Amino acid sequence: MKFVENKRYKESYVEEVLDNGLHVVLWQKPDYEKSLFMLATPLGAMDIKQIDEHGNTIEYPAGIAHFLEHKMFEMKDGDVMDMFSSMGANVNAFTSYTETAYYFTTTADVKEPLNLLLDFVQTLEINEKSVEKEKGIIIQELHMYKEMSDSRLLMETFSSLYQNHPLRYDIGGDDDSVNQITLKQLQDCYKFNYHPSTMILVGVSKEDPQVLLEWIKENQNKKTFPAISGVKRMPCHEPEEVSRKEYRFAMDISEDKVSYAYKLSGIKDIYERTKAEWCIKIMLDAVFSSLNPDFQKWLDDGIINDYVGSEVDLGSDYGMLMFYGETAKKEEFLNIIKQTMERIVRADISAELLEQLKHRYFGQAIRSLNSFDDIAISYIRSYFDRADFFKLLDVLYEITLEDIKKVCSTIRLDHSCLVELVPNKKI
């Protein structure tokens, strides 16, 4: 068992890799009654093409990671959620583009729900009939999300940005891809991606880590797992140009919604990627938030309302900067975005505001270490990116005006797309 301590953040945890390869990380929070345990695999919605250590390519239909998440809650011994509930615990799961995670929270004893978490995630009990039944449930869920204007706007933005990248698909796939998923594909996907050697368990609890580790080892030592060939996500070659420059569609809404997005290049090195993301985020806060004196005027003039924002997301082989808003004055809104981007590209920010924002983000980082969910998710993502958790937090402090200028000058303003969502009556 290895003890890791960081004096800057006044935080510590213990970690150990078990004999079967499962990576266990345990944070002790003795002043809290709540406990959270999260078991995760790096299988996400982007993993529709994988390559094993022998160079063999494995392809799956879009949405298979999300499909597996659904099926993991099936156990022949009973309903998983009811079982957790009877132990005084709440269980949940999520699939993102980069990982799938299962977790429970409780203020009661953790031993029983911890064993159950490990047991149900490390067992796949499905058959042809249950797979076919699930297809209808998932397709119904996808249709529900398509009827939600905000999620639909985001989906169409991704489809407009990317030509080849799996991000162009919804996390759950679509009707065709879900219907293509077979029992064998689910079993193979599970075998390669849910092996202990590919997974990580993060616990945040008042419990003694040594005791927790003994319980976890006791659970794992009762199980055998076949050896597997390691798999990883196949990098995607994505052209610089967007898939479509403009796209317009209609839904049952009362006011126009607009998304304007810029396609960015991916960055392989996680520390450089994190720095670049911080640089762009700092600029967005400086020029497209209430810190900009013009922001209140935009509100007063009815160009924007409460539904307005921006996002930046960088991966190893993709990147995106997106603005969105609900507006009755589309042209004025688009002009603001273009002016904003001109300021971002030339890094129009003072040294004083940069330091102010860095201090703000530091405060947010400190507060996030009191959130069990934030600790678990952030640690898991840093682990899958093969990065040091605390060093990633430190990246912010190294950022200079020169860094911001360097990063922002690489943004191509012509690599952009416009997505418009309008009321049905306008089509």
C-alpha positions in Angstrom: 0.0 0.0 0.0 1.4 3.4 -1.1 0.7 6.6 0.8 0.4 9.8 -1.3 0.3 13.2 0.3 0.1 16.7 -1.2 1.0 19.6 1.1 -0.3 22.4 -1.1 -3.8 20.9 -1.1 -3.6 19.3 2.3 -4.9 16.1 0.9 -3.7 12.5 1.0 -4.8 9.0 -0.2 -3.5 5.5 -0.3 -3.3 3.3 -3.4 -2.5 -0.3 -4.3 -2.6 -2.4 -7.4 -4.1 -5.8 -6.5 -2.8 -9.1 -7.8 -5.6 -9.2 -10.4 -4.6 -5.8 -11.7 -7.4 -3.7 -10.1 -6.1 -0.3 -9.1 -7.6 0.8 -5.7 -7.4 4.4 -4.5 -8.8 5.3 -1.0 -9.3 8.8 0.4 -10.0 9.1 4.1 -12.3 11.9 5.1 -12.8 11.3 8.9 -14.9 14.4 9.4 -17.7 13.3 7.0 -20.4 10.7 7.5 -21.0 10.1 3.8 -19.1 7.5 1.8 -18.7 7.2 -2.0 -17.2 4.3 -4.0 -16.8 4.4 -7.7 -15.7 1.6 -10.0 -14.8 2.7 -13.5 -13.5 1.4 -16.9 -12.0 3.6 -19.7 -14.7 2.3 -22.0 -16.7 5.2 -23.3 -18.9 6.2 -26.2 -15.8 7.0 -28.3 -14.6 3.4 -28.0 -16.3 2.0 -31.1 -13.0 1.1 -32.6 -10.3 -0.5 -30.4 -7.0 -2.1 -31.1 -5.5 -4.9 -29.0 -1.8 -5.4 -28.1 -1.4 -7.7 -31.2 -2.6 -5.0 -33.5 -6.0 -6.5 -34.2 -8.9 -4.1 -34.7 -12.1 -4.6 -32.9 -15.2 -2.6 -34.1 -18.5 -2.1 -32.3 -21.7 -0.3 -33.1 -22.1 3.2 -31.7 -23.7 3.1 -28.2 -22.3 -0.2 -27.0 -20.7 1.2 -23.9 -24.1 2.8 -22.8 -25.8 -0.5 -23.7 -23.5 -2.4 -21.4 -24.1 0.1 -18.6 -27.8 -0.7 -18.8 -27.3 -4.5 -18.7 -24.9 -4.4 -15.8 -27.8 -3.9 -13.4 -29.2 -7.3 -14.3 -28.5 -10.0 -11.7 -30.2 -13.3 -11.3 -30.2 -12.8 -7.5 -32.6 -9.8 -7.7 -32.9 -6.1 -8.6 -29.5 -4.4 -8.0 -31.1 -1.1 -7.0 -33.4 -2.7 -4.5 -30.5 -4.6 -3.0 -28.5 -1.4 -2.5 -31.5 0.4 -1.1 -32.0 -2.4 1.5 -28.4 -1.7 2.6 -29.1 2.0 3.1 -27.2 3.0 -0.1 -28.0 4.7 -3.4 -26.5 3.3 -6.6 -26.1 4.9 -10.0 -24.0 4.8 -13.1 -23.0 7.0 -16.1 -21.5 6.6 -19.5 -19.5 9.5 -20.9 -17.5 9.7 -24.1 -14.4 8.5 -22.3 -15.5 6.2 -19.5 -18.2 4.2 -17.8 -18.6 4.4 -14.0 -20.7 2.7 -11.4 -21.0 4.1 -7.9 -22.9 4.2 -4.6 -23.2 6.6 -1.8 -24.2 5.9 1.8 -24.1 7.2 5.4 -24.4 3.6 6.7 -22.0 0.7 6.8 -20.0 0.4 3.6 -18.9 -3.3 3.6 -22.0 -4.8 2.2 -22.6 -2.2 -0.6 -18.9 -2.3 -1.5 -19.1 -6.0 -2.0 -22.2 -5.7 -4.0 -20.6 -3.0 -6.2 -17.7 -5.2 -7.0 -19.9 -8.3 -7.5 -22.5 -6.8 -9.9 -19.9 -4.9 -12.1 -17.7 -8.0 -12.3 -20.5 -10.2 -13.4 -22.3 -10.1 -16.8 -25.6 -12.0 -16.7 -27.3 -11.5 -20.1 -28.9 -13.6 -22.7 -30.4 -13.1 -26.2 -33.9 -12.4 -24.9 -32.8 -9.7 -22.4 -30.6 -8.0 -25.0 -33.4 -7.7 -27.5 -35.7 -6.4 -24.8 -33.2 -3.7 -23.8 -33.0 -2.4 -27.3 -36.5 -1.1 -27.2 -35.9 0.5 -23.8 -32.7 2.3 -25.0 -34.2 3.4 -28.3 -37.1 4.9 -26.3 -34.6 6.8 -24.1 -32.8 8.1 -27.2 -36.0 9.4 -28.6 -36.8 11.1 -25.3 -33.4 13.0 -25.4 -34.0 13.9 -29.1 -37.2 15.7 -28.0 -35.2 17.8 -25.5 -34.1 21.0 -27.3 -30.8 21.6 -25.4 -29.5 18.1 -25.9 -30.6 18.0 -29.5 -28.8 21.3 -30.2 -25.6 19.8 -28.7 -26.0 16.6 -30.7 -26.4 18.5 -34.0 -23.4 20.7 -33.2 -21.2 17.6 -32.8 -22.6 16.2 -36.0 -21.8 19.4 -37.7 -18.2 19.6 -36.4 -16.9 16.1 -36.9 -16.7 14.1 -40.1 -15.1 10.8 -38.8 -14.7 11.2 -35.1 -17.1 9.1 -32.9 -18.2 12.3 -31.2 -20.5 12.8 -34.1 -22.7 10.0 -32.6 -24.9 10.4 -29.5 -23.5 8.6 -26.4 -26.3 6.1 -26.7 -25.9 5.6 -30.5 -29.0 5.8 -32.7 -31.8 3.4 -33.6 -29.8 1.6 -36.3 -26.6 1.2 -34.2 -28.6 0.0 -31.1 -30.5 -2.6 -33.2 -27.1 -3.9 -34.6 -25.7 -4.7 -31.2 -25.5 -8.4 -30.6 -25.1 -10.6 -27.5 -21.6 -11.7 -28.7 -20.5 -8.1 -29.2 -21.6 -7.2 -25.7 -19.9 -10.2 -24.2 -16.6 -9.4 -26.1 -16.8 -5.8 -25.2 -17.3 -6.7 -21.6 -14.5 -9.2 -21.6 -11.9 -6.8 -22.9 -12.9 -3.7 -21.0 -14.3 -4.9 -17.7 -11.2 -6.9 -16.6 -9.8 -5.8 -13.2 -6.5 -4.9 -14.9 -8.3 -2.2 -17.0 -10.4 -0.8 -14.1 -10.0 1.5 -11.1 -11.9 1.7 -7.8 -11.9 5.0 -6.0 -13.3 5.3 -2.5 -13.9 8.4 -0.4 -14.9 7.6 3.2 -14.3 8.1 6.9 -13.4 4.4 7.1 -9.8 3.3 7.7 -8.2 2.6 4.3 -6.4 -0.4 5.7 -9.6 -2.0 6.7 -11.3 -1.1 3.4 -8.4 -2.6 1.5 -8.7 -5.9 3.4 -12.4 -6.1 2.6 -11.7 -5.4 -1.1 -8.9 -8.0 -1.2 -11.2 -10.5 0.5 -13.8 -10.0 -2.2 -11.3 -10.1 -5.1 -9.4 -13.2 -3.9 -12.6 -15.3 -4.2 -12.8 -14.6 -8.0 -10.8 -15.7 -11.0 -10.5 -13.6 -14.2 -9.1 -15.0 -17.5 -6.1 -13.4 -19.0 -6.9 -10.9 -21.8 -5.1 -9.0 -24.5 -5.0 -5.3 -23.5 -7.1 -3.0 -25.7 -7.0 0.7 -26.2 -9.0 3.3 -28.2 -8.0 3.5 -31.8 -7.0 7.1 -32.6 -9.2 8.8 -35.1 -8.0 10.8 -38.1 -10.3 13.8 -38.2 -10.0 16.3 -41.1 -9.5 20.0 -40.1 -12.6 21.1 -41.9 -16.0 20.8 -40.3 -18.6 18.3 -41.5 -21.2 21.0 -42.4 -20.9 24.8 -42.1 -24.5 25.4 -41.4 -27.5 23.3 -40.3 -31.0 24.4 -39.4 -33.8 22.3 -37.9 -37.1 22.9 -36.1 -38.7 21.7 -32.9 -41.6 22.7 -30.7 -40.0 25.7 -29.0 -41.0 29.3 -28.6 -37.6 31.1 -29.3 -34.7 30.5 -31.6 -31.7 28.7 -30.1 -28.2 29.0 -31.7 -25.0 27.2 -31.4 -21.7 28.5 -33.0 -18.8 26.2 -32.7 -15.1 26.1 -33.6 -13.2 23.0 -34.4 -9.8 22.8 -32.5 -6.9 20.4 -32.8 -6.4 17.6 -30.3 -3.4 17.6 -28.0 -1.8 14.2 -27.1 0.1 15.3 -24.0 -2.4 15.5 -21.1 -0.5 18.3 -19.3 -0.3 20.5 -22.4 -3.9 19.7 -23.2 -5.0 20.8 -19.7 -2.9 24.0 -20.0 -4.5 24.8 -23.4 -8.0 24.1 -22.0 -7.3 26.5 -19.1 -6.0 29.2 -21.4 -9.1 29.1 -23.5 -11.4 28.9 -20.5 -9.7 32.0 -19.0 -10.2 33.9 -22.1 -13.9 32.9 -22.3 -14.5 34.1 -18.8 -12.7 37.3 -19.5 -14.7 38.3 -22.6 -17.9 36.2 -22.6 -19.2 36.5 -19.0 -20.3 39.1 -16.6 -16.6 40.1 -16.2 -17.1 41.8 -19.6 -18.7 45.2 -19.0 -20.7 44.7 -22.2 -22.4 41.6 -21.0 -25.1 43.4 -19.0 -25.8 45.6 -22.1 -26.3 42.4 -24.2 -28.9 41.3 -21.6 -30.6 44.7 -21.5 -30.8 44.8 -25.3 -32.4 41.4 -25.4 -29.6 39.9 -27.5 -29.1 37.2 -24.8 -31.0 35.9 -21.9 -30.3 33.4 -19.0 -29.8 30.6 -21.6 -26.4 31.6 -22.8 -22.9 30.1 -22.3 -19.7 28.7 -23.8 -17.8 25.5 -23.5 -14.3 24.3 -24.4 -13.3 20.6 -24.6 -10.0 19.2 -25.7 -9.0 15.6 -26.2 -6.1 13.8 -27.6 -7.6 13.7 -31.1 -10.4 16.3 -31.0 -11.2 19.8 -29.8 -14.1 22.1 -29.7 -15.0 25.6 -28.5 -18.8 26.3 -28.5 -21.0 29.3 -27.9 -24.8 28.8 -27.4 -27.8 31.0 -26.6 -31.5 31.6 -27.0 -32.1 34.8 -28.9 -34.6 36.8 -30.8 -31.7 38.8 -32.3 -29.7 36.1 -34.1 -27.5 38.4 -36.2 -26.5 40.6 -33.2 -25.7 37.4 -31.2 -23.5 36.1 -34.0 -21.7 39.4 -34.3 -21.0 39.3 -30.6 -19.5 35.8 -31.0 -17.3 36.9 -33.9 -16.1 39.9 -31.9 -15.5 37.7 -28.9 -13.4 35.3 -30.9 -11.3 38.1 -32.3 -10.5 39.1 -28.7 -9.7 35.5 -27.8 -7.4 34.9 -30.7 -5.4 38.0 -29.9 -5.4 37.1 -26.2 -7.0 40.4 -25.1 -6.7 40.1 -21.3 -4.8 42.0 -18.7 -2.2 40.5 -16.4 -4.4 41.6 -13.5 -7.5 39.8 -14.7 -5.5 36.7 -15.5 -4.2 36.5 -11.9 -7.7 37.2 -10.6 -9.1 34.3 -12.6 -6.3 32.0 -11.5 -7.1 32.8 -7.9 -10.8 32.1 -8.5 -10.1 28.7 -10.1 -7.8 27.8 -7.3 -10.6 28.4 -4.8 -12.9 26.2 -6.9 -10.2 23.5 -7.0 -9.9 23.6 -3.2 -13.7 23.4 -2.8 -13.9 20.5 -5.2 -11.8 18.5 -2.8 -14.7 18.5 -0.4 -16.9 17.0 -3.0 -16.7 13.2 -3.0 -18.1 13.0 -6.6 -15.5 15.6 -7.9 -12.7 13.7 -6.2 -13.7 10.3 -7.7 -14.4 11.5 -11.2 -11.4 13.8 -11.5 -9.0 11.1 -10.1 -10.5 8.5 -12.4 -10.0 10.7 -15.5 -6.5 11.6 -14.5 -5.7 7.9 -14.0 -7.0 6.9 -17.4 -5.0 9.8 -18.9 -1.9 8.4 -17.1 -1.5 11.7 -15.3 -0.7 12.7 -11.8 -3.9 14.0 -10.1 -2.2 16.8 -8.2 0.1 17.9 -11.0 -2.9 18.4 -13.2 -4.3 20.8 -10.6 -1.0 22.6 -10.5 -1.0 23.3 -14.3 -3.2 26.3 -13.7 -0.4 28.1 -11.7 2.1 27.8 -14.5 -0.1 29.7 -17.0 1.3 33.0 -18.3 0.1 35.6 -20.7 2.5 34.2 -23.3 0.9 30.7 -22.9 -2.5 32.2 -23.6 -1.2 34.1 -26.6 0.4 30.9 -27.9 -2.7 28.7 -27.5 -5.3 31.2 -28.7 -3.3 32.2 -31.8 -3.7 28.6 -33.1 -7.5 28.8 -33.3 -8.7 28.7 -36.9 -11.7 31.0 -37.2 -12.7 29.5 -40.6 -13.1 26.0 -39.0 -16.5 26.8 -37.6 -20.1 25.8 -37.9 -23.5 27.3 -37.2 -26.5 25.3 -35.9 -29.9 26.9 -35.7 -32.8 25.5 -33.8 -36.0 27.3 -34.7 -39.7 27.0 -33.8 -41.8 24.6 -36.0 -43.7 27.5 -37.4 -40.6 29.0 -39.0 -39.9 25.9 -41.2 
